[in-house]
Amino acid sequence: MKSRELGKHRALLGFTPQPAVRWLSPMSLARTALKVMAATVFADFGDKRELEGSFPDDPLRLDKLPVPGQPAQPPVTSRAMPTPGMGAGTRTEGPRSTPGELWLDFTADLGDGFDATYTVASLLAQESLRVDGHELPRGRVLVLGGDEVYPVASPSAYENRMVGPYRTAFPASRSPAGTPTPGETAQIPVMLALPGNHDWYDGLTSFIRTFTRQRNIGAWRTIQSRSYFAVRLTGEGPGPGRKGTPGWWLLGLDSQLGQYIDEPQLDYFYRNVTLQLQPGDAIILCVAAPVWVDADADRTGEKPNEFRQADFFEQDYLRRRFNPETGLFEPTGASVRLWLTGDLHHYSRYEETNPGNPITGAARTQMITCGLGGAYLSDAHWLPKELLLPAPAGAGETSGARPRTDTGTGSDTGTDAPLAGRRFTRAPTIYPDQSESHLLGPRLANPFSPSWLPVRNPGFGLSMGAVHVVAALTAWTVFSAFQGESFVDALRGASTGNLPLTITVLVLAMPVLLLVVSLLARALGIATAGIVVFARGTLYQLSALAVSAAVVILIPWPRHWPDILVVLVALALVHGGGWVLGSEAFALFILATPSGEVDSWKMSGQSIEDHKGFLRIHLGTDGNLTVYPLVVDTICRDWRLADNDDGARLVPKSGLPAVRLLEEPITIARKGTMP
């Protein structure tokens, strides 16, 4: 069965499979725009993270999971349900870790169309994957790196686009029933989620209800109590009468639409992480967006706060901690060794490569973007090839007081020496690669492709036709008024006048003007300025409208036709021209825009469902971490219902797609070169 047929079985499945979001569909655009505006206002005047300060803040532990929650039951923590011998307000012991090796999975941008989301969920649920000679067991911890639902968050959207597919792919019957033994607890898969911008479009309400109540999503147990999390994966923190053992931490930071990090969140990390860090600890830091890509825009003020907030958190809460007794910062001896994010729906990786202090092999810090969990595919070849990020702050300065970095020299400070910073170079492997992106993008303007703009986005052609009708009526009303004739008489007169000149002016004037504007803007270096982009888009539509107008003028309107019939037929032709030519002009306008938000529409407008993947991460007993980037080039689109002891499940009719390793596994040592 195709996904559209699965809706008939919603009572059996418990959710309604959804098609992929059509991002340029007028209804989808309008609904998303309203939610974005509301979320922006909410972010300015209210912050749900402030309320989370009253939520339980017990340290998360993989060796001691909370009792699974039930509807109408509060989260079970050491505060809500004391264990024997503990007072009601007593905190649990410090964070420990599970012994031996540990496997983790990371995926992001997942709650879109059923076919893509369920394909990835089914692969994540497999007990093990055999890929290019590597045996890769399912992750004990599944990290969702943001945007768990599209296009906007709501209870029904979460249920139909994310919770339902994941619950069905990995049913709860695979988890130990009743109260698990310590050995069974160590095998219960855990799910941790980080909110992205789409999760924030309802003020985070649905996200909190879904992920912070310690309830199961299929066999995965949610254990976090806030929209951010911290858990020690390996090693052991220091305690009374014992010395700690350095290991790995997993942290998730909620940046709420690029705003400042709230005080309750900082307090949570300070008590549960900063005070527990010890020399040699390594950190996996998950953020909602690849803020490092826009670090230069943050420095220049184009996108303030986004990178600055993550940098501030790394420097003042992870690399060092404030000692209130001395009033100074002191180094923790820990470092962020791996940054993980989604938000951009592709795969890319940056690795640290300081020319002045060469860093080789596993000592390099890695920054990985993997937003291939289910949402439309976006290209990656536009990413900068090199980044220069701030160097670690010293003991006597705050993060915000550090001098800016630049890729050039310090000439503005009176020196010729390069300014200090940490250099990161983009790895050669990106997904999709440049050649594939160049093949996929033009399909938006191919009328013979199922990815053609008005076909892939229902309602777009109709709306564009309506815009052309309004524009034509306005222009022709003004023209007929100047002629001193009625609307229809002016139309009949145009068809009997100097036709060659009229057609030439109509069809050629707008394209010529468009060419002049484009060349002039490029010569002046303002091709990406907002007003120029808008002007180009308008000229593209006027060029398409001119063709429709020329067709209307060329028609020898019969004199015996009633005026109302002439008007209706003329407007129908203009509407049809707007549907076809206007849509094609808009697609060409997108493809011809060199960069920016409009340029990204060439991929989002196609809602490309293939090319999905996730990261499988291994923490070895030697203390090293290995990342396996896994992708499938084609998702499943044909399903069948299977009844077994798990209940009704959907399985691929032809089996799961072949998984391949995108690049060689990336090994990261627990201790890098930076203090």
Residue pairs with C-beta under 8 A, 6 or more apart in sequence:
1 638
1 639
1 640
1 641
2 637
2 638
2 639
3 17
3 18
3 19
3 113
3 114
3 115
3 637
3 639
4 19
6 13
6 17
6 114
6 639
6 650
7 16
7 17
9 641
9 648
10 16
10 17
12 641
12 648
13 164
13 168
13 648
13 650
14 164
14 167
14 168
15 159
15 160
15 163
15 164
15 165
15 167
15 168
16 160
16 164
17 114
17 118
17 160
17 164
17 165
18 113
18 114
18 160
18 161
19 113
19 114
20 112
20 113
20 115
20 116
20 376
20 607
20 609
21 28
21 112
21 113
21 150
21 151
21 375
21 376
21 607
22 28
22 456
22 457
22 458
22 607
23 29
23 151
23 376
23 457
23 601
23 604
23 605
23 607
24 453
24 456
24 457
24 460
24 601
24 604
24 605
25 457
25 458
25 459
25 460
26 459
26 460
26 463
27 459
28 151
28 457
31 151
31 152
32 151
32 152
32 201
35 151
35 152
35 201
35 202
36 201
38 201
39 200
39 201
39 202
39 203
39 257
40 257
42 203
43 200
43 256
43 257
43 259
46 203
47 256
47 259
47 262
48 203
48 204
48 205
48 208
48 227
49 204
49 226
49 227
49 254
49 256
49 262
49 264
49 265
50 262
50 263
50 264
52 208
52 226
52 227
52 264
52 265
53 262
53 263
53 264
53 267
55 75
55 212
55 225
55 226
56 75
56 77
56 79
56 80
56 225
57 225
57 226
57 268
57 271
57 272
58 77
58 78
58 79
58 91
58 92
58 225
59 92
59 94
59 95
59 230
59 231
59 272
60 95
60 223
60 224
60 229
60 230
60 231
61 92
61 95
61 96
61 231
61 232
62 97
62 98
62 102
62 140
62 141
62 186
62 190
62 231
62 233
63 96
63 97
63 98
63 182
63 185
63 186
64 92
64 185
65 185
65 188
65 190
65 221
65 223
66 75
66 76
66 77
66 214
66 223
67 76
67 81
67 214
68 214
68 215
68 216
68 221
69 75
69 76
69 213
69 214
69 215
70 215
74 80
75 212
75 213
75 214
75 225
76 214
77 225
78 86
78 90
78 91
78 92
79 88
79 89
82 88
82 90
93 239
94 237
94 238
94 239
94 276
95 230
95 231
95 232
95 237
95 272
95 276
96 232
96 236
96 237
97 232
97 233
97 234
97 235
97 236
97 247
98 140
98 186
98 233
98 234
100 621
101 618
101 619
101 620
101 621
102 140
102 141
102 233
102 234
102 618
102 619
103 136
103 137
103 138
103 139
103 140
103 141
103 616
103 617
103 618
103 619
104 139
104 140
104 141
104 142
104 143
104 233
104 250
104 616
104 617
104 618
104 619
105 124
105 138
105 139
105 141
105 142
105 143
105 614
105 615
105 616
105 617
106 142
106 143
106 145
106 286
106 340
106 370
106 614
106 615
106 617
107 120
107 124
107 142
107 143
107 144
107 145
107 342
107 370
107 372
107 373
107 613
107 614
107 615
108 144
108 145
108 146
108 147
108 196
108 341
108 342
108 343
108 370
108 371
108 372
108 373
109 145
109 146
109 147
109 196
109 342
109 343
109 345
109 371
109 372
109 373
109 374
109 375
110 117
110 120
110 121
110 144
110 147
110 148
110 162
110 373
110 374
110 375
111 117
111 147
111 148
111 149
111 150
111 157
111 158
111 161
111 162
111 374
111 375
112 150
112 161
112 374
112 375
112 376
112 609
113 374
113 607
113 609
114 161
114 165
115 609
115 635
115 636
115 637
116 374
116 375
116 609
116 610
116 612
116 635
117 161
117 162
117 165
117 373
117 374
118 165
118 168
118 169
118 636
118 639
118 650
119 612
119 632
119 635
119 636
119 652
119 656
119 657
120 372
120 373
120 374
120 612
120 613
120 614
121 165
121 166
121 168
121 169
121 170
122 169
122 636
122 651
122 652
122 656
123 129
123 614
123 630
123 632
123 656
123 659
124 138
124 139
124 142
124 169
124 170
124 614
125 138
125 169
125 170
125 218
125 219
126 138
126 656
127 137
127 138
128 135
128 136
128 137
128 138
129 135
129 136
129 138
129 616
129 630
129 659
130 136
131 628
131 630
131 659
131 660
131 661
132 660
132 661
134 628
134 661
134 665
136 616
136 618
136 628
136 630
138 189
139 189
139 616
139 617
140 186
140 187
140 189
140 190
141 189
141 190
141 191
141 192
141 231
141 233
141 250
142 189
142 190
142 191
142 192
142 220
143 192
143 193
143 194
143 250
143 252
143 286
143 340
144 191
144 192
144 193
144 194
144 373
145 194
145 196
145 286
145 288
145 340
145 341
145 342
145 370
145 371
145 373
146 194
146 195
146 196
146 197
146 199
146 288
146 289
146 341
146 342
146 343
147 196
147 197
147 198
147 199
147 342
147 343
147 371
147 375
148 158
148 162
148 193
148 195
148 196
148 198
148 199
148 207
148 210
148 211
149 157
149 158
149 161
149 162
149 198
149 199
149 206
150 157
150 161
150 198
150 375
151 198
152 198
152 201
152 202
153 198
153 199
153 200
153 201
153 202
153 204
153 205
153 206
153 207
154 202
154 206
155 206
155 209
157 206
158 206
158 207
158 210
162 210
163 210
163 217
166 217
166 218
166 220
167 217
167 218
168 218
168 648
168 649
168 650
169 218
170 189
170 218
170 219
170 220
171 218
171 219
171 646
171 647
171 649
172 216
172 218
172 219
173 219
173 645
173 646
173 647
174 218
174 219
174 646
175 188
175 189
175 216
175 219
175 221
176 184
176 185
176 187
176 188
180 188
188 219
188 221
189 219
189 220
189 221
190 220
190 221
190 222
190 223
191 211
191 217
191 220
191 221
191 222
191 223
192 222
192 223
192 224
192 229
192 231
192 250
192 252
193 207
193 210
193 211
193 222
193 224
193 252
194 227
194 228
194 229
194 252
194 253
194 254
194 286
194 287
194 288
195 204
195 207
195 227
195 254
195 256
195 288
196 288
196 289
196 342
196 343
197 257
197 288
197 289
197 343
199 206
199 207
200 207
200 256
200 257
204 227
204 256
207 227
208 227
210 217
210 222
211 222
211 224
211 227
212 222
212 224
212 225
212 226
212 227
213 222
214 221
214 222
214 223
214 225
215 222
216 222
226 254
226 265
226 268
227 254
228 251
228 252
228 253
228 254
228 265
228 268
228 269
229 250
229 251
229 252
230 249
230 250
230 251
230 252
230 268
230 269
230 272
230 273
231 249
231 250
232 247
232 248
232 249
232 250
232 276
233 247
233 248
233 249
233 250
233 284
233 619
234 247
234 248
234 619
234 623
235 244
235 245
235 246
235 247
235 248
235 281
236 242
236 244
236 245
236 247
237 244
237 276
237 278
238 244
238 276
238 278
244 278
246 278
246 279
246 280
246 281
246 282
246 670
246 671
247 281
247 282
247 623
247 670
248 281
248 282
248 283
248 284
248 619
248 625
248 670
249 273
249 277
249 281
249 282
249 283
249 284
249 334
250 283
250 284
250 286
251 269
251 273
251 283
251 284
251 285
251 286
251 318
252 286
253 261
253 265
253 285
253 286
253 287
253 288
253 310
253 313
254 261
254 265
254 288
255 261
255 287
255 288
255 289
255 291
255 306
255 309
255 310
256 262
258 289
258 303
258 305
258 306
258 309
259 305
259 309
260 305
260 309
261 309
261 312
261 313
266 313
266 317
269 313
269 317
270 317
270 321
273 317
273 318
274 317
274 318
274 321
274 332
275 321
277 318
277 321
277 332
277 333
277 334
278 332
278 333
278 334
279 332
279 333
279 334
280 333
280 334
280 670
280 671
281 332
281 333
281 334
281 335
282 334
282 335
282 336
282 337
282 338
282 625
282 668
282 670
282 671
282 672
283 318
283 334
283 335
283 336
283 337
283 338
284 336
284 337
284 338
284 340
284 617
284 625
285 310
285 314
285 318
285 336
285 338
285 339
285 340
286 339
286 340
286 341
287 310
287 339
287 340
287 341
288 341
288 342
288 343
289 306
289 341
289 342
289 343
289 344
290 341
290 343
290 344
290 348
290 367
290 369
291 298
291 306
291 307
291 309
291 310
291 341
292 307
292 310
292 339
292 350
292 367
292 387
292 389
292 424
293 344
293 369
293 383
293 384
293 387
294 302
294 303
294 306
294 307
295 307
295 387
295 388
295 389
296 384
296 387
296 388
296 407
297 303
298 304
298 305
298 306
298 307
298 308
299 307
299 404
299 405
299 406
307 389
308 400
311 389
311 390
311 399
312 399
312 400
314 336
315 390
315 392
315 393
315 399
316 322
316 329
316 393
316 398
316 399
318 332
318 334
318 335
318 336
319 331
319 332
319 334
319 335
319 336
319 392
319 393
319 675
320 329
320 330
320 331
320 332
320 393
320 395
321 329
321 330
321 332
322 328
322 329
323 329
323 330
328 395
328 396
329 393
329 395
329 396
330 395
331 395
331 675
333 675
335 365
335 671
335 672
335 674
335 675
336 365
337 365
337 366
337 625
337 668
337 669
337 670
337 672
338 365
338 366
338 367
338 368
338 625
338 627
338 668
339 365
339 366
339 367
339 368
340 368
340 370
340 615
341 367
341 368
341 369
341 370
341 371
342 369
342 370
342 371
342 373
343 369
343 371
344 369
344 371
344 378
344 380
345 371
345 372
345 375
345 376
345 377
345 378
345 603
346 369
346 371
346 372
346 377
346 378
346 379
346 380
346 430
346 431
346 432
347 368
347 369
347 370
347 372
347 380
347 429
347 430
347 431
347 613
347 629
347 631
347 662
348 368
348 369
348 380
348 383
348 426
348 427
348 430
348 431
349 366
349 367
349 368
349 369
349 426
349 427
349 429
349 629
349 663
349 666
350 366
350 367
350 368
350 387
350 424
350 425
350 426
350 427
351 364
351 365
351 366
351 367
351 424
351 425
351 427
352 359
352 364
352 365
352 366
352 422
352 423
352 424
352 672
353 359
353 364
353 423
353 424
353 425
354 422
354 423
355 423
357 673
359 365
359 672
359 673
361 667
361 669
362 624
362 667
362 668
362 669
363 669
363 671
363 672
363 673
364 668
364 672
365 422
365 424
365 668
365 672
365 674
366 627
366 666
366 668
367 424
368 615
368 627
368 629
368 666
370 613
370 614
370 615
370 629
371 378
372 431
372 611
372 612
372 613
372 614
372 631
373 612
373 614
374 612
376 603
376 604
376 606
376 607
376 608
376 609
377 432
377 440
377 603
377 608
377 609
377 610
377 611
378 600
378 603
378 604
379 432
379 434
379 437
379 440
379 441
379 603
380 430
380 431
380 432
380 433
380 437
381 430
381 433
381 434
381 437
382 595
382 599
383 426
383 430
384 426
385 425
385 426
386 407
386 423
386 424
386 425
386 426
387 423
387 424
387 425
387 426
388 405
388 406
388 407
388 419
388 421
388 422
388 423
388 424
389 405
389 421
389 422
389 423
389 424
390 399
390 402
390 405
390 420
390 421
390 422
391 402
391 405
391 420
391 421
391 422
392 674
392 675
393 399
393 402
403 413
403 419
403 420
404 419
405 419
405 420
405 421
406 419
408 418
408 419
409 415
409 416
409 417
409 418
409 419
410 416
410 417
410 418
410 419
413 419
422 674
427 663
429 629
429 662
429 663
431 611
431 613
431 629
431 631
431 662
432 440
432 611
437 603
440 603
440 606
440 608
441 591
441 602
441 603
442 591
443 449
443 451
443 452
443 606
444 451
444 452
444 453
444 456
444 587
444 590
444 591
444 601
444 602
444 605
444 606
445 452
445 453
445 584
445 587
445 588
445 590
445 591
446 452
447 580
447 584
449 455
450 456
451 606
451 608
452 583
452 587
453 460
453 583
453 584
453 586
453 587
453 605
454 460
454 461
454 464
454 579
454 580
454 583
456 605
456 606
456 607
457 605
457 607
460 583
461 578
461 579
461 580
461 582
461 583
462 579
464 578
464 579
464 582
464 583
464 586
465 574
465 575
465 576
465 577
465 578
465 579
465 582
466 575
466 578
467 541
467 578
467 582
468 541
468 544
468 545
468 548
468 574
468 575
468 577
468 578
468 582
469 571
469 574
469 575
469 578
471 541
471 545
472 545
472 548
472 549
472 571
472 574
473 571
476 487
476 490
476 491
477 487
479 490
480 486
480 487
480 489
480 490
480 491
483 490
483 493
485 493
486 563
487 563
487 567
488 563
488 566
488 567
491 552
491 553
491 557
491 566
491 570
492 557
492 559
492 566
494 502
494 553
495 553
495 554
495 555
495 556
495 557
499 553
499 554
502 550
502 553
503 550
503 553
503 554
506 546
506 547
506 549
506 550
506 553
507 546
507 547
507 550
509 546
510 539
510 542
510 543
510 546
511 543
513 539
514 536
514 539
514 540
514 543
517 532
517 535
517 536
517 539
518 527
518 536
518 592
521 527
521 529
521 532
521 536
526 532
527 594
528 593
528 594
528 595
528 596
533 593
533 596
533 598
536 589
536 592
536 593
537 586
537 589
537 598
540 585
540 586
540 588
540 589
541 582
541 585
541 586
543 585
544 577
544 578
544 581
544 582
544 584
544 585
545 574
545 577
545 578
545 581
545 582
547 577
547 581
548 573
548 574
548 576
548 577
548 578
548 581
549 574
551 573
551 577
552 570
552 573
552 574
555 573
557 566
587 602
587 605
589 598
590 598
590 599
590 601
590 602
590 605
591 602
593 599
609 635
610 633
610 634
610 635
611 631
611 632
611 633
612 631
612 632
612 635
613 629
613 630
613 631
613 632
613 662
614 630
615 627
615 628
615 629
615 630
616 627
616 628
616 630
617 625
617 626
617 627
617 628
618 625
618 626
618 628
619 625
620 626
623 669
623 670
623 671
624 667
624 668
624 669
624 670
625 667
625 668
625 669
625 670
626 665
626 666
626 667
626 668
627 665
627 666
627 668
628 661
628 665
629 661
629 662
629 663
629 666
630 659
630 660
630 661
630 662
631 659
631 660
631 662
632 657
632 658
632 659
632 660
633 657
633 660
634 657
635 657
636 652
636 653
636 654
636 656
636 657
638 652
638 653
638 654
639 650
639 651
639 652
639 653
640 650
640 651
640 653
641 648
641 649
641 650
642 648
642 649
642 650
642 651
643 649
